Every structure is written in C-alpha cells, then in structure tokens.
C-alpha cells in the first residue's frame, strides 16, 4: 500500500511539471512511521464514519507537530499543482477513504507558524465564514489571515502565507477501513517550528516534543485539544 501511495504522489509530481512547473525541482514525499489513527480510547478511526466538516487534530510525525484530519464530505480529485516557498513543484494526491473525501495537513501555518496549542488555537477549518466577506470551507489562520483550500492540497487562497500547508499522506486500509498516516508532501516546517517554540513545546510535551509519533496517533476534536479557539 505504501508503494501505491509513493507511485501516486510521484505521478502527481510529474503531472505538476507538465502544467507549468518544469523549471522547478520536484518535491518528493517523505515517509515516516506508519501510524494508525485512533480515538482516545484506542479504537481505530474508521474512514466511513468520520464526521464531516469537523476539526480533528492528531500529532504526526512527531509528538508535538499537530495536523488537521478533515472529512470534507465530497469526493476530492487529485492533481492540484502546487509549489513550496523555495519553488519545488508537487501535486496533491487527493482524498482517501471510500468516498475519497478525507484529507490531512500539517496544522502549522506557513506564515508565522501559528498552530493549535493546548491553551489556544489561532488556526482551524471553517465550515462557514465567521464574518461577512470571509470565505467558507477553508483553513483560516487568525494571526495574519492566511487562508488555505483543503479541497486543493491546502493551496494558499488568501493572506501572506508563502506556501501551502504540508500534506500529511494518508492510507486507508480497504479491508478494515482504518486510516494511517505514513508521511508528508510539500513544504515541511518542523525544524523551524522546533527552533522557534523549543521552550514552550518542552513544557507542553514534558520534554518529549521531538519524539516520533510511533505506530499510533490519538485523534481529538480541536475543541478538546485546545482550550480556546480564536474566531476572526
């Protein structure tokens, strides 16, 4: 199955280069541990029954790096051409699950690295716009109002962010309907994230912020992960 995801993402990267990105070097997928997504009690997350348009958070590929898990409620087509801040081209592999409607992205904003912390989250998926003139069905960061389209690989559609959110590559086991995180695609910011927030992360994660995710990741609603969500 991992080979299938590798071939799919490589084929998507080739597609990106044929759509005007030929001058840039292609970004390649990076594989980490194959981690099953589980609810707090240890029950696996089932793709078929994951609630639609609800913010879910899990930490991957490290204990302190948060990611969004979203069921967007509709079939999502692969192939959106994207590029990192340093002009590396790649193409989004699309949604997973029986309905190809489930996606995951790093929840670290590509502008100033706002992220869902234990105390407060400045970034979240917005099913409906919170103010007149704002977009709906976007990932919105209140820090500088960067906006990302989760239905097109978290492409930047507003604000100062220089690149899309990094894609978290998912697999769905066709036999069990269980979801697994297996790697990333696009512009990772993990090293910079750890340098910037080293002390805070060390306190929040009891010195284990850099610890690899391992073979399972706990999935929580954002409302249970962060005590407060900024609305803007």
N, C-alpha and C positions, 0 to 999 in steps of 0.2 A: 504493500500500500504506500510506503514511503517512496519507493521508486516511482509509483504512479504520480504522486504529488510533485516529485522532482521533475519528471518529464513534462507535467502540465505547466509548471512555472517556467521551465526553460523554453517551452514552446511559446508561452505568453511573452517572454522577454524577446524572443525572435520576432514575434508579431509587432512588438513595440518598435523595434528597429526599422521595420518596413513602413512605419507610419510617421516618419519624420524624425526619428531619434537616432539615425545611423551614425551621427557624428559623436555620440556619447558612448562610453563604455557601458556595457550592460551590468546591472546589479544582479547578483546571484543569491539564491535562497541560502540561508544559514540554518543548519539543523542543530537542535539541542536535544535534550531528553524527550522521549515520547511520554507525555504526561496526560493521564486520564482526567477529565474534568468531572468533579464530584461536588455534590451538595455538602453542607456542613456535617451531616450525619454519615457521610461516606457513600451514599447512594450515587451511582453514576448519573450524569446529566444525559437525558435522552433527547436527541435532536427533534423527534416528532412532537414532543410535548413541551419544549422550551417556550415559555410565554413570549408573545410577540411584542416588540417595541417597549421592552423593559430594560433598564440599565442593569447589567450584571458585570461584576468585577471578579477577575482572578489574577493571581500574580505569576508571571512567567516571562522570561526563562529563569529569573532569579526571584528569591523570596520577597524582594522589595520593589519589583518592577510591575506596576499594575497594568492590566489590559481590560478592554471592553469586550464583552461577549454579547452579541445582539442577534436576535431573530427579527429581521426586517419585514417579515410577513409576506414576502413576494419573491419570485424566482429572480436571481441576480446573475446577469450574464458576465462572463469573463471577458478580458481583453482591453479594459481601460488602460490607455498608455499613460505612464507616469514617469517622473524622474525625481531623483533626490536633489538636495541642495547643492551637491557637487556634480550635478549633471549626469549621474548614472541612470540609464534608462531601465525600466522594467514594466511589466504589465500584470495587472491584478488577475489572479486565477479564479475569481468569482466566489459565489456562496457554496456552502456544503450542506449536507443533510438530504433527506428525501425530496424536499422542495427546493433545494439549492438556495436557501433563504437565510442561512446562518453565517455570520462573519465575526472576526475578532481583530482588534487593533491594539497596539500599544496605546495606553491612556496618558502618555507623556506628551504634552503639547510641543509641537516642533518649533514654537517661537521662543518662549522663555521657560519651557519645561514645567509649567503648571501641571499638577497631577492630583488624582484623588488621594488625599492623605487621610489619616484616621480622624483628624479633627474637622476637616472641611475639604470639599471638592469644588474647584473652580471650573471643572470641565465635565461635560456629560452629554449624552444623547438627548436631543429634544424632539419628542414626537410632535409637539405643537409649539409654535412660536410663543414666547412669553410676552412679547411686546409687538405692537403694530409695526409692520415693516420688516420684522425679523423673519428668517426662514424657518420652516418646519422640517422635520425628518433629517436633522443634521447633528453632528457632534460640534458643540459650541464651547469655546473657552472664554470665560468672563474676564480673564486677565487683560487681554488686548483685543478680544472679539475675533479671534481666528475661528473659522468655520470649515468643517470637513464634511464631505459627502460619503457616508458609509456605504452607499449603494454603488460607488465607483472607486473602490480602493482607498477611501478616505482622502480623495483628492481635495486640495485646498480650493474653496469656493468663495472665501471672504477673509479679510484681515491680513495681518503681516506674516503669517507662518510661511517659511521658505520652502517647505516640502510637505508631502502627505504624512499622516501618521504611519508608522511602520506597521505592515501587515503581520498578524500572527497567523501562521499557517496551521490550518486545522485538518484533521482527518475525521471522517465519520465511518465507523465500522458498520458495514452493510448488514452484517449478521445480528449484531446486538443493538445497533442504533446509538452506541456510545460515542462521545466526542473526545478527541485527543488533540492537544497542542503539540506540534512537532518542530517548529522553527519560526523564522522570521523572514520577511522580504521587504526591501526598501531601506530607508534611512534610519538605522538604529541610533539611539542617543544614550545608550546605557552607560558608557564610560563617563560621558559628560555629566549625566544625571548623578552618578555616584560621587563624582568630584564635587559637584555643586551642593548636594544635600547630605554629605557624609555624616555629619553630626546628628542631624535630625533622624536620618534613617537608622543610624546605630541605636538611637534611643527607642524609636518606634518598633524596631525588629530585634532588640536585645542583642545587638552585635552580630546578627545573622543575615544582614541585608544582602550580602554577596552570595549567600548560599544558593546553589542551583535548585530549581523547582523540584527536581526528582521525578518520580513516576506518577504523581497525582497533584492536582491543584484544586483547592477549595473554591467554589463559586458562591458569591454572595450578591444579593441586590445591593446596588450602590447606597441605598438608604440605610442598610445595615453595616456597610463597610465604612462609610464616612458619616460622622455625626450630623453634619450640616452640608447642604448643597446650595451653592450660590445660584440665584436666579437673576438673570440680567437680559 
